[in-house]
């Protein structure tokens, strides 16, 4: 057996992780090596500080929120299976992913709906199931920085919430969020090619 197979044996529960995430053995092995490299103290898990070493997250305006998604429920560490589960949301959708799926099987982590759920939680900071005007303003402020005035930003926020808010409660529910993004190619925009 080649060296790839022997290294894959080092990954705990590799087969079940591959089945759950849809990652190939080669990609899973690359992610395992990346996980171990980020785990500089060889603790067997990653902390927020470890994830902040990822350059692409450091320059992403939503980097802190993406890092937060690795730590649901206030946990302070992420193990390899959970690390890979979060990254699976960014796996490109293959032609085989769009085929007929057994309805008894869970929806793939990289499905359109799961990508939308992931994006929604980046906005819904208080986890109440709605994106408030304040939460929308915070995200837009992060994304545009100082390129627009506060007044312009508030106007954009009001218009965005108003356009998506179908029930008139002043916030955007997950259903309203998905409807407002119907025409957007989320599958492509929330994919990282190296995660095939």
N, CA, C and O of each residue as an XYZ file, in Angstrom:
784
protein
N       0.855     -1.184      0.000
C       0.000      0.000      0.000
C       0.891      1.234      0.000
O       1.945      1.222      0.637
N       0.497      2.307     -0.701
C       1.273      3.542     -0.761
C       1.229      4.283      0.554
O       0.505      3.909      1.477
N       2.012      5.339      0.624
C       2.087      6.095      1.874
C       0.779      6.776      2.211
O       0.500      6.995      3.390
N      -0.045      7.126      1.215
C      -1.326      7.776      1.480
C      -2.238      6.905      2.317
O      -2.896      7.400      3.233
N      -2.289      5.612      2.018
C      -3.146      4.705      2.762
C      -2.684      4.522      4.190
O      -3.504      4.457      5.107
N      -1.375      4.439      4.391
C      -0.882      4.232      5.750
C      -1.125      5.469      6.610
O      -1.385      5.350      7.807
N      -1.044      6.642      6.015
C      -1.323      7.862      6.782
C      -2.808      7.979      7.101
O      -3.180      8.474      8.165
N      -3.658      7.525      6.184
C      -5.098      7.621      6.415
C      -5.496      6.787      7.630
O      -6.469      7.102      8.316
N      -4.741      5.724      7.891
C      -5.042      4.887      9.053
C      -4.827      5.654     10.361
O      -5.372      5.268     11.396
N      -4.038      6.736     10.328
C      -3.795      7.549     11.520
C      -5.007      8.398     11.889
O      -5.128      8.837     13.033
N      -5.887      8.629     10.952
C      -7.038      9.493     11.189
C      -8.117      8.680     11.900
O      -8.633      7.710     11.346
N      -8.455      9.075     13.125
C      -9.500      8.334     13.839
C     -10.842      8.441     13.117
O     -11.235      9.530     12.698
N     -11.538      7.333     12.971
C     -12.864      7.279     12.336
C     -12.877      7.848     10.920
O     -13.856      8.470     10.508
N     -11.789      7.634     10.173
C     -11.662      8.217      8.837
C     -12.826      7.843      7.927
O     -13.344      8.704      7.215
N     -13.249      6.585      7.932
C     -14.325      6.174      7.029
C     -15.644      6.873      7.348
O     -16.340      7.327      6.439
N     -15.991      6.963      8.629
C     -17.254      7.623      8.971
C     -17.173      9.126      8.695
O     -18.174      9.726      8.304
N     -16.024      9.740      8.887
C     -15.859     11.167      8.589
C     -15.994     11.392      7.082
O     -16.645     12.345      6.651
N     -15.384     10.522      6.285
C     -15.484     10.651      4.828
C     -16.936     10.506      4.380
O     -17.406     11.259      3.527
N     -17.634      9.547      4.951
C     -19.035      9.332      4.573
C     -19.885     10.547      4.950
O     -20.736     10.973      4.169
N     -19.662     11.097      6.129
C     -20.466     12.235      6.598
C     -20.173     13.513      5.827
O     -21.086     14.285      5.536
N     -18.899     13.743      5.491
C     -18.508     15.016      4.888
C     -18.435     14.988      3.374
O     -18.521     16.034      2.730
N     -18.277     13.792      2.793
C     -18.149     13.698      1.346
C     -16.741     13.962      0.849
O     -16.509     13.951     -0.360
N     -15.797     14.198      1.742
C     -14.419     14.435      1.324
C     -13.774     13.148      0.830
O     -14.050     12.063      1.342
N     -12.917     13.283     -0.166
C     -12.151     12.129     -0.637
C     -11.100     11.793      0.422
O     -10.821     12.586      1.321
N     -10.528     10.601      0.291
C      -9.484     10.194      1.232
C      -8.295     11.149      1.139
O      -7.711     11.514      2.159
N      -7.935     11.552     -0.080
C      -6.793     12.454     -0.272
C      -7.052     13.820      0.380
O      -6.165     14.378      1.026
N      -8.245     14.345      0.214
C      -8.573     15.642      0.819
C      -8.601     15.531      2.328
O      -8.096     16.407      3.029
N      -9.189     14.458      2.831
C      -9.238     14.248      4.280
C      -7.828     14.181      4.855
O      -7.564     14.723      5.928
N      -6.934     13.523      4.149
C      -5.544     13.427      4.599
C      -4.869     14.810      4.599
O      -4.137     15.150      5.529
N      -5.125     15.604      3.544
C      -4.574     16.979      3.498
C      -5.096     17.802      4.669
O      -4.342     18.534      5.310
N      -6.407     17.675      4.944
C      -6.994     18.429      6.051
C      -6.433     17.955      7.399
O      -6.247     18.758      8.314
N      -6.170     16.669      7.514
C      -5.596     16.134      8.750
C      -4.196     16.715      8.978
O      -3.841     17.092     10.094
N      -3.410     16.777      7.895
C      -2.065     17.373      8.012
C      -2.156     18.857      8.366
O      -1.364     19.358      9.164
N      -3.115     19.551      7.777
C      -3.304     20.978      8.084
C      -3.732     21.160      9.541
O      -3.244     22.057     10.228
N      -4.644     20.309     10.006
C      -5.094     20.339     11.393
C      -3.906     20.146     12.334
O      -3.743     20.877     13.311
N      -3.090     19.158     12.021
C      -1.920     18.876     12.883
C      -0.906     20.013     12.847
O      -0.256     20.297     13.853
N      -0.767     20.664     11.693
C       0.149     21.807     11.593
C      -0.372     22.996     12.412
O       0.401     23.699     13.063
N      -1.682     23.207     12.369
C      -2.275     24.297     13.161
C      -2.182     24.001     14.658
O      -2.080     24.923     15.468
N      -2.217     22.735     15.022
C      -2.118     22.300     16.417
C      -0.638     22.272     16.811
O      -0.059     21.210     17.040
N      -0.048     23.458     16.882
C       1.398     23.566     17.082
C       1.879     22.965     18.402
O       3.025     22.525     18.490
N       1.037     22.938     19.416
C       1.438     22.363     20.707
C       1.076     20.890     20.828
O       1.236     20.294     21.893
N       0.585     20.297     19.734
C       0.241     18.870     19.689
C      -0.731     18.466     20.799
O      -0.537     17.461     21.483
N      -1.791     19.283     20.960
C      -2.791     19.040     21.997
C      -3.847     18.041     21.541
O      -4.519     17.421     22.366
N      -3.993     17.884     20.222
C      -5.030     17.008     19.700
C      -6.325     17.752     19.411
O      -7.319     17.142     19.018
N      -6.317     19.056     19.603
C      -7.482     19.893     19.302
C      -6.970     21.280     18.940
O      -5.800     21.600     19.149
N      -7.866     22.099     18.393
C      -7.517     23.473     18.034
C      -8.296     24.440     18.909
O      -9.437     24.178     19.292
N      -7.665     25.551     19.216
C      -8.308     26.644     19.938
C      -8.547     27.782     18.946
O      -8.145     27.703     17.785
N      -9.200     28.828     19.415
C      -9.407     30.011     18.569
C      -8.071     30.578     18.083
O      -7.935     30.969     16.924
N      -7.098     30.614     18.979
C      -5.773     31.158     18.641
C      -5.153     30.349     17.502
O      -4.542     30.916     16.596
N      -5.309     29.028     17.548
C      -4.772     28.188     16.479
C      -5.412     28.545     15.142
O      -4.716     28.659     14.133
N      -6.738     28.723     15.126
C      -7.440     29.032     13.873
C      -7.116     30.439     13.371
O      -7.198     30.703     12.172
N      -6.753     31.329     14.270
C      -6.397     32.689     13.855
C      -5.083     32.719     13.088
O      -4.727     33.748     12.515
N      -4.357     31.601     13.070
C      -3.127     31.507     12.283
C      -3.405     31.360     10.787
O      -2.504     31.531      9.966
N      -4.653     31.043     10.437
C      -5.010     30.846      9.031
C      -5.111     32.219      8.373
O      -5.998     33.010      8.691
N      -4.195     32.487      7.458
C      -4.104     33.795      6.830
C      -5.384     34.269      6.178
O      -5.750     35.438      6.303
N      -6.076     33.365      5.475
C      -7.314     33.749      4.781
C      -8.381     34.210      5.763
O      -9.190     35.074      5.426
N      -8.399     33.653      6.968
C      -9.370     34.095      7.972
C      -8.945     35.421      8.596
O      -9.787     36.240      8.963
N      -7.653     35.622      8.713
C      -7.150     36.864      9.307
C      -7.540     38.085      8.480
O      -7.779     39.158      9.035
N      -7.606     37.932      7.170
C      -7.929     39.073      6.304
C      -9.403     39.118      5.910
O      -9.840     40.074      5.270
N     -10.170     38.100      6.282
C     -11.593     38.060      5.952
C     -12.356     38.908      6.968
O     -12.189     38.716      8.173
N     -13.193     39.846      6.503
C     -13.931     40.678      7.458
C     -14.840     39.868      8.387
O     -15.163     40.321      9.485
N     -15.248     38.690      7.958
C     -16.079     37.829      8.797
C     -15.259     36.712      9.442
O     -15.818     35.740      9.950
N     -13.946     36.853      9.421
C     -13.054     35.824      9.945
C     -13.369     35.399     11.369
O     -13.399     34.206     11.668
N     -13.604     36.364     12.250
C     -13.922     36.016     13.644
C     -15.230     35.237     13.740
O     -15.355     34.318     14.550
N     -16.191     35.602     12.921
C     -17.477     34.890     12.953
C     -17.339     33.485     12.383
O     -17.977     32.547     12.861
N     -16.500     33.344     11.356
C     -16.252     32.007     10.810
C     -15.547     31.152     11.869
O     -15.886     29.983     12.057
N     -14.577     31.736     12.548
C     -13.897     31.011     13.624
C     -14.899     30.619     14.711
O     -14.831     29.509     15.240
N     -15.825     31.514     15.047
C     -16.860     31.194     16.042
C     -17.657     29.952     15.647
O     -18.085     29.191     16.514
N     -17.858     29.743     14.344
C     -18.658     28.603     13.898
C     -17.990     27.262     14.222
O     -18.657     26.227     14.238
N     -16.705     27.274     14.474
C     -16.010     26.050     14.875
C     -16.267     25.719     16.348
O     -15.980     24.609     16.798
N     -16.803     26.677     17.088
C     -16.975     26.520     18.529
C     -18.430     26.753     18.941
O     -18.733     27.713     19.649
N     -19.324     25.874     18.498
C     -20.728     26.059     18.883
C     -20.893     25.854     20.383
O     -20.097     25.162     21.018
N     -21.902     26.444     20.923
C     -22.237     26.273     22.338
C     -21.110     26.692     23.278
O     -21.014     26.188     24.397
N     -20.262     27.607     22.831
C     -19.240     28.163     23.705
C     -18.077     27.249     24.042
O     -17.323     27.538     24.971
N     -17.909     26.148     23.308
C     -16.774     25.270     23.592
C     -15.470     26.014     23.287
O     -15.469     26.994     22.543
N     -14.389     25.553     23.851
C     -13.103     26.228     23.698
C     -12.141     25.472     22.796
O     -11.033     25.938     22.531
N     -12.568     24.301     22.324
C     -11.687     23.489     21.492
C     -12.481     22.791     20.408
O     -13.673     22.521     20.559
N     -11.795     22.504     19.307
C     -12.404     21.771     18.208
C     -11.481     20.601     17.866
O     -10.281     20.781     17.661
N     -12.067     19.391     17.806
C     -11.276     18.219     17.438
C     -11.311     18.056     15.915
O     -12.001     18.805     15.223
N     -10.576     17.088     15.405
C     -10.480     16.927     13.961
C     -11.830     16.663     13.293
O     -12.134     17.311     12.291
N     -12.661     15.733     13.805
C     -13.953     15.511     13.126
C     -14.812     16.779     13.048
O     -15.437     17.031     12.018
N     -14.852     17.566     14.103
C     -15.651     18.798     14.077
C     -15.033     19.846     13.152
O     -15.759     20.592     12.495
N     -13.720     19.910     13.095
C     -12.992     20.798     12.190
C     -13.410     20.491     10.744
O     -13.713     21.398      9.968
N     -13.419     19.215     10.403
C     -13.747     18.790      9.044
C     -15.228     19.007      8.743
O     -15.584     19.354      7.617
N     -16.090     18.807      9.733
C     -17.529     19.027      9.518
C     -17.812     20.481      9.136
O     -18.628     20.740      8.251
N     -17.148     21.423      9.792
C     -17.348     22.837      9.444
C     -16.833     23.096      8.033
O     -17.507     23.745      7.233
N     -15.644     22.593      7.728
C     -15.073     22.817      6.398
C     -15.908     22.168      5.300
O     -15.899     22.636      4.162
N     -16.629     21.098      5.624
C     -17.450     20.409      4.619
C     -18.525     21.323      4.033
O     -18.977     21.096      2.911
N     -18.939     22.346      4.770
C     -19.918     23.294      4.224
C     -19.371     24.012      2.990
O     -20.139     24.490      2.155
N     -18.054     24.085      2.880
C     -17.408     24.806      1.784
C     -16.946     23.879      0.662
O     -16.319     24.322     -0.301
N     -17.259     22.590      0.792
C     -16.879     21.637     -0.257
C     -17.745     21.911     -1.481
O     -18.968     22.000     -1.370
N     -17.117     22.044     -2.651
C     -17.918     22.264     -3.865
C     -18.895     21.121     -4.083
O     -18.629     19.978     -3.711
N     -20.020     21.442     -4.686
C     -21.031     20.432     -5.001
C     -20.610     19.732     -6.281
O     -20.413     20.373     -7.313
N     -20.472     18.404     -6.211
C     -20.118     17.609     -7.390
C     -21.401     17.189     -8.096
O     -22.492     17.252     -7.530
N     -21.243     16.759     -9.344
C     -22.399     16.238    -10.081
C     -23.022     15.058     -9.338
O     -24.242     14.897     -9.321
N     -22.163     14.229     -8.720
C     -22.684     13.064     -7.998
C     -23.464     13.487     -6.756
O     -24.339     12.750     -6.301
N     -23.161     14.668     -6.195
C     -23.883     15.165     -5.018
C     -25.323     15.536     -5.350
O     -26.197     15.491     -4.486
N     -25.563     15.901     -6.602
C     -26.887     16.373     -6.981
C     -27.788     15.246     -7.478
O     -28.936     15.491     -7.847
N     -27.283     14.024     -7.493
C     -28.080     12.877     -7.933
C     -29.173     12.557     -6.927
O     -29.388     13.290     -5.962
N     -29.845     11.469     -7.169
C     -30.922     11.048     -6.280
C     -30.325     10.606     -4.955
O     -29.417      9.777     -4.910
N     -30.845     11.169     -3.887
C     -30.347     10.900     -2.543
C     -31.429     10.165     -1.771
O     -32.616     10.462     -1.900
N     -31.003      9.209     -0.973
C     -31.940      8.483     -0.120
C     -32.504      9.474      0.899
O     -31.741     10.056      1.670
N     -33.830      9.676      0.917
C     -34.410     10.677      1.830
C     -34.195     10.345      3.310
O     -34.346     11.209      4.173
N     -33.845      9.099      3.595
C     -33.574      8.725      4.994
C     -32.179      9.151      5.432
O     -31.881      9.210      6.625
N     -31.328      9.446      4.455
C     -29.965      9.889      4.750
C     -29.976     11.382      5.078
O     -30.797     12.127      4.543
N     -29.073     11.821      5.953
C     -29.019     13.262      6.235
C     -28.579     14.040      4.992
O     -27.853     13.531      4.139
N     -29.034     15.265      4.923
C     -28.664     16.138      3.809
C     -27.159     16.393      3.865
O     -26.624     16.634      4.947
N     -26.459     16.346      2.722
C     -25.006     16.583      2.744
C     -24.669     17.954      3.356
O     -25.409     18.922      3.187
N     -23.558     18.009      4.057
C     -23.156     19.261      4.707
C     -22.922     20.376      3.692
O     -23.037     21.555      4.028
N     -22.594     20.010      2.448
C     -22.335     21.031      1.431
C     -23.552     21.313      0.551
O     -23.419     21.921     -0.512
N     -24.728     20.878      0.983
C     -25.944     21.162      0.209
C     -26.262     22.654      0.265
O     -25.780     23.370      1.143
N     -27.063     23.103     -0.663
C     -27.466     24.515     -0.681
C     -28.073     24.912      0.663
O     -27.720     25.955      1.213
N     -28.978     24.100      1.194
C     -29.664     24.454      2.442
C     -28.675     24.536      3.609
O     -28.780     25.439      4.440
N     -27.726     23.613      3.681
C     -26.753     23.664      4.768
C     -25.776     24.823      4.607
O     -25.325     25.398      5.597
N     -25.449     25.167      3.369
C     -24.600     26.348      3.142
C     -25.351     27.612      3.599
O     -24.767     28.505      4.214
N     -26.655     27.668      3.286
C     -27.465     28.817      3.711
C     -27.573     28.880      5.236
O     -27.497     29.960      5.822
N     -27.751     27.714      5.880
C     -27.810     27.694      7.353
C     -26.501     28.215      7.948
O     -26.501     28.973      8.918
N     -25.400     27.796      7.353
C     -24.092     28.230      7.830
C     -23.958     29.750      7.682
O     -23.537     30.435      8.614
N     -24.320     30.270      6.500
C     -24.236     31.714      6.262
C     -25.153     32.473      7.218
O     -24.771     33.511      7.758
N     -26.361     31.954      7.424
C     -27.330     32.602      8.303
C     -26.762     32.758      9.717
O     -26.913     33.811     10.335
N     -26.115     31.720     10.221
C     -25.601     31.795     11.589
C     -24.433     32.784     11.721
O     -24.105     33.199     12.833
N     -23.809     33.161     10.612
C     -22.774     34.202     10.674
C     -23.392     35.563     10.996
O     -22.737     36.429     11.576
N     -24.655     35.742     10.617
C     -25.375     36.984     10.880
C     -26.128     36.932     12.213
O     -26.163     37.919     12.948
N     -26.720     35.794     12.517
C     -27.590     35.650     13.687
C     -26.743     35.400     14.939
O     -26.639     34.273     15.423
N     -26.152     36.465     15.441
C     -25.208     36.341     16.554
C     -25.840     35.840     17.843
O     -25.222     35.064     18.572
N     -27.047     36.265     18.131
C     -27.661     35.850     19.400
C     -28.403     34.520     19.279
O     -29.028     34.060     20.235
N     -28.328     33.906     18.092
C     -28.897     32.576     17.850
C     -30.398     32.478     18.161
O     -30.884     31.450     18.633
N     -31.119     33.576     17.884
C     -32.559     33.553     18.160
C     -33.381     33.164     16.925
O     -34.611     33.189     16.960
N     -32.692     32.805     15.838
C     -33.407     32.380     14.637
C     -33.820     33.521     13.730
O     -34.533     33.308     12.750
N     -33.378     34.738     14.047
C     -33.692     35.912     13.226
C     -32.462     36.810     13.145
O     -31.654     36.874     14.071
N     -32.344     37.493     12.027
C     -31.284     38.493     11.874
C     -31.938     39.845     12.117
O     -32.755     40.310     11.323
N     -31.568     40.457     13.213
C     -32.142     41.762     13.551
C     -31.461     42.853     12.730
O     -30.429     42.616     12.102
N     -32.038     44.030     12.739
C     -31.439     45.174     12.066
C     -30.046     45.424     12.621
O     -29.114     45.699     11.865
N     -29.899     45.328     13.953
C     -28.604     45.550     14.604
C     -27.561     44.519     14.132
O     -26.416     44.874     13.854
N     -27.966     43.251     14.047
C     -27.033     42.215     13.589
C     -26.638     42.438     12.131
O     -25.472     42.278     11.769
N     -27.610     42.809     11.293
C     -27.323     43.092      9.889
C     -26.356     44.268      9.775
O     -25.419     44.234      8.978
N     -26.586     45.300     10.569
C     -25.717     46.474     10.561
C     -24.291     46.096     10.963
O     -23.328     46.572     10.363
N     -24.160     45.249     11.968
C     -22.823     44.816     12.411
C     -22.071     44.101     11.293
O     -20.892     44.369     11.063
N     -22.751     43.194     10.601
C     -22.098     42.448      9.530
C     -21.722     43.377      8.381
O     -20.605     43.314      7.869
N     -22.641     44.227      7.982
C     -22.341     45.155      6.884
C     -21.194     46.093      7.256
O     -20.362     46.419      6.410
N     -21.148     46.520      8.492
C     -20.065     47.379      8.956
C     -18.720     46.655      8.827
O     -17.731     47.251      8.399
N     -18.687     45.392      9.192
C     -17.468     44.597      9.051
C     -17.061     44.455      7.592
O     -15.879     44.526      7.255
N     -18.058     44.253      6.727
C     -17.770     43.970      5.329
C     -17.342     45.199      4.534
O     -16.509     45.089      3.634
N     -17.892     46.356      4.846
C     -17.545     47.546      4.054
C     -16.534     48.447      4.743
O     -15.947     49.324      4.109
N     -16.330     48.239      6.022
C     -15.344     49.043      6.738
C     -15.674     50.519      6.674
O     -16.807     50.921      6.940
N     -14.693     51.324      6.323
C     -14.866     52.785      6.301
C     -15.166     53.312      4.904
O     -15.063     54.513      4.657
N     -15.534     52.423      3.997
C     -15.764     52.840      2.616
C     -17.063     53.616      2.435
O     -17.233     54.304      1.428
N     -17.977     53.519      3.387
C     -19.230     54.275      3.318
C     -19.470     54.950      4.661
O     -18.944     54.531      5.692
N     -20.269     55.995      4.623
C     -20.567     56.698      5.875
C     -21.527     55.864      6.721
O     -22.166     54.939      6.219
N     -21.620     56.197      7.994
C     -22.537     55.493      8.901
C     -23.982     55.670      8.422
O     -24.793     54.747      8.494
N     -24.279     56.858      7.942
C     -25.634     57.131      7.442
C     -25.961     56.249      6.237
O     -27.059     55.699      6.152
N     -25.015     56.111      5.307
C     -25.223     55.255      4.142
C     -25.382     53.798      4.573
O     -26.225     53.070      4.050
N     -24.566     53.392      5.527
C     -24.612     52.020      6.027
C     -25.967     51.714      6.670
O     -26.533     50.644      6.452
N     -26.475     52.645      7.451
C     -27.784     52.450      8.077
C     -28.884     52.388      7.027
O     -29.833     51.616      7.165
N     -28.762     53.191      5.988
C     -29.742     53.178      4.908
C     -29.721     51.836      4.172
O     -30.774     51.277      3.867
N     -28.524     51.324      3.890
C     -28.381     50.026      3.223
C     -28.972     48.928      4.113
O     -29.668     48.035      3.628
N     -28.694     49.000      5.401
C     -29.203     48.011      6.359
C     -30.726     48.025      6.377
O     -31.365     46.978      6.278
N     -31.302     49.213      6.503
C     -32.767     49.332      6.544
C     -33.398     48.764      5.272
O     -34.393     48.041      5.329
N     -32.812     49.100      4.138
C     -33.349     48.633      2.860
C     -33.215     47.107      2.739
O     -34.133     46.436      2.269
N     -32.079     46.571      3.162
C     -31.846     45.124      3.087
C     -32.842     44.364      3.950
O     -33.454     43.395      3.501
N     -33.000     44.811      5.195
C     -33.939     44.139      6.098
C     -35.364     44.279      5.568
O     -36.126     43.313      5.561
N     -35.720     45.484      5.126
C     -37.071     45.735      4.630
C     -37.405     44.855      3.423
O     -38.513     44.329      3.324
N     -36.443     44.696      2.503
C     -36.687     43.889      1.305
C     -36.851     42.407      1.640
O     -37.637     41.713      0.995
N     -36.126     41.921      2.630
C     -36.181     40.492      2.970
C     -37.289     40.165      3.958
O     -37.785     39.038      3.983
N     -37.680     41.136      4.769
C     -38.633     40.908      5.857
C     -40.065     40.851      5.338
O     -40.742     41.873      5.230
N     -40.516     39.635      5.019
C     -41.853     39.467      4.444
C     -42.976     39.579      5.468
O     -44.078     40.001      5.119
N     -42.726     39.212      6.719
C     -43.803     39.229      7.712
C     -43.877     40.537      8.502
O     -44.741     40.697      9.365
N     -42.965     41.476      8.204
C     -43.029     42.801      8.805
C     -42.646     42.881     10.269
O     -43.034     43.827     10.954
N     -41.884     41.896     10.772
C     -41.506     41.934     12.188
C     -40.200     42.684     12.446
O     -39.728     42.751     13.581
N     -39.617     43.250     11.377
C     -38.397     44.036     11.550
C     -37.127     43.213     11.606
O     -36.058     43.747     11.900
N     -37.223     41.930     11.330
C     -36.052     41.049     11.332
C     -36.185     40.062     10.175
O     -37.244     39.952      9.556
N     -35.093     39.347      9.893
C     -35.069     38.399      8.783
C     -34.972     36.982      9.355
O     -33.978     36.629      9.989
N     -36.006     36.180      9.126
C     -35.984     34.783      9.575
C     -35.150     33.958      8.591
O     -34.754     34.451      7.535
N     -34.891     32.712      8.948
C     -34.130     31.850      8.036
C     -34.877     31.660      6.720
O     -34.264     31.698      5.654
N     -36.177     31.460      6.778
C     -36.963     31.289      5.564
C     -36.886     32.542      4.686
O     -36.719     32.442      3.471
N     -37.008     33.705      5.299
C     -36.898     34.962      4.542
C     -35.490     35.125      3.962
O     -35.324     35.621      2.847
N     -34.490     34.708      4.720
C     -33.096     34.759      4.275
C     -32.915     33.892      3.030
O     -32.312     34.324      2.048
N     -33.445     32.657      3.076
C     -33.299     31.760      1.923
C     -34.035     32.311      0.702
O     -33.535     32.221     -0.419
N     -35.213     32.877      0.917
C     -35.962     33.445     -0.213
C     -35.220     34.624     -0.826
O     -35.211     34.788     -2.046
N     -34.597     35.446      0.018
C     -33.892     36.623     -0.509
C     -32.642     36.228     -1.300
O     -32.134     37.018     -2.095
N     -32.149     35.011     -1.083
C     -30.953     34.552     -1.790
C     -31.273     33.497     -2.853
O     -30.377     32.797     -3.324
N     -32.552     33.385     -3.230
C     -32.981     32.374     -4.201
C     -32.178     32.392     -5.492
O     -31.810     31.340     -6.015
N     -31.909     33.577     -6.000
C     -31.246     33.686     -7.295
C     -29.725     33.664     -7.205
O     -29.038     33.627     -8.226
N     -29.199     33.686     -5.980
C     -27.749     33.687     -5.816
C     -27.205     32.260     -5.881
O     -27.792     31.332     -5.326
N     -26.088     32.107     -6.559
C     -25.458     30.797     -6.678
C     -24.622     30.525     -5.421
O     -23.394     30.611     -5.443
N     -25.308     30.201     -4.344
C     -24.663     29.933     -3.054
C     -23.715     28.754     -3.163
O     -22.649     28.749     -2.548
N     -24.103     27.746     -3.950
C     -23.263     26.561     -4.085
C     -21.868     26.938     -4.585
O     -20.877     26.345     -4.159
N     -21.786     27.910     -5.475
C     -20.501     28.329     -6.013
C     -19.826     29.357     -5.097
O     -18.621     29.271     -4.860
N     -20.576     30.306     -4.592
C     -19.998     31.369     -3.769
C     -19.473     30.855     -2.430
O     -18.539     31.427     -1.869
N     -20.068     29.780     -1.918
C     -19.617     29.218     -0.650
C     -18.857     27.911     -0.866
O     -19.048     26.939     -0.136
N     -17.994     27.906     -1.881
C     -17.188     26.726     -2.150
C     -15.726     27.124     -2.240
O     -15.371     28.195     -2.733
N     -14.901     26.228     -1.751
C     -13.459     26.407     -1.845
C     -12.951     25.233     -2.679
O     -13.072     24.078     -2.272
N     -12.380     25.536     -3.854
C     -12.019     24.496     -4.800
C     -11.111     23.419     -4.214
O     -11.248     22.249     -4.570
N     -10.208     23.776     -3.344
C      -9.263     22.791     -2.814
C      -9.931     21.768     -1.898
O      -9.299     20.789     -1.502
N     -11.199     21.984     -1.561
C     -11.896     21.071     -0.666
C     -12.715     20.020     -1.408
O     -13.729     19.555     -0.887
N     -12.304     19.641     -2.599
C     -13.037     18.597     -3.355
C     -12.832     17.254     -2.724
O     -13.364     16.256     -3.210
